Amino acid sequence: MEVAEKERTPGLSLGEEKNMVTQLLLVNITVFILLYFIKIIFFMEGYQEQHFVRDIMTNTMVSASPGTLLAKPWTLLTAMFAHLDFWDIFSNMVWLFVFGTILQQRAGYKQIPVVYVIGSFAGYATYMAAVNLLPGVFPPVTAGSGIMGAHAGVMAMAAGITFLSPGLRVFPQLWRGGVPVWIFFGIFLVVHIASATLGEVSIEQGSLTHLAYMTGGAIAGAFIALALRNGSRFGDKSFDLFYNITHIFDPKKKLSRKAEESATFPEPPSRNTPLPYVKVGHVPEHRINEILDKINDQGMESLSPEDREILIRASRDEE
């Protein structure tokens, strides 16, 4: 058994239930393809782009008008996954994979959807506040305008992992010893600020509003990172609550998940306490699996010194 291979964050896989980064990528890409085909159908039927915006996009984006938002509350969910421009979704998905994968490894898979949703909601709040309170800076609310995209959710992940582990180095294959995560965060900020200030006006009221949208995500990500560093695991409880609600009519699935997370393994045969630093046999495979499951659920920060020592021993056994 290759411990180094199992310790890695799971790669992209359609069947990987605990890889929330993969799930978010799939949802975003699916919604993009769906909107793109609906737009093609509109054009094939002889409708103009303004008809597509009026009938589809105004029911997908979050409007800066409180009255419109109250009339269309479902847009709070649809907007965070909606994209129309290919390069827009391509950029967001690349950064989602980079920061989401790192955050998933450090904090656990349950934190990923929680950070994404809270970051998006915070982005909505700062976007609405900026447009309504600073009309001289941001474009006024007009019919058919609004905000959408994964920008705020991805920003929350980027800020979250940067504030959670500012000294973390990743992708050692790119640079000896790895690249500091804050450098990726800096590149991310420069790219999006340049895009927002130099970009063309779009149906989302122009690119500048995305800065306000992403600011909310950054604030949310920083606060979530602070909570994680203080030992809070509110993301786990939120994830479990949502999972139980969505599987309320699927008791077998709910039961199997509960059994999986509460499963216990038989203890290895008792033996006399060994002397310090004396290697005693091989590490039981079930113990390694327990530690790897713990990493996937709660991140590397959750490992105790004993867990880390067991992983080191297991790696030496393979040599």
Buried (B, 14 or more C-beta within 10 A) or exposed (E): EEBEEBBEBBEEEEEBEBBBBBBBBEBBBEBBEEBBEBBEEBEEEEBEEEEBBBEBBBEBBBBBBEEBBEEBEEBBEBBBBBBBEEEBBEBBBEBBBBBBBBBBBBBBBBBBBBBBBBBBBBBBBBBBBBBBEEEEEBBEBEEEBBBBBBBBBBBBBBBBBBBBBEEBBBEEEEEEEEBBBBEBBEEBBEEBEEBBEEBEEBBBBBBBBBBBBBBBBBBBBBBBBEBBEEEEBEBBEBBBEBBEEEBEEEEEEBEEBEEEEEEEEEEEEEEEEEEEEEEEEEBBEEBBEBBBBBBBBBBBBBBEEEBEEBBEBBBEBEE
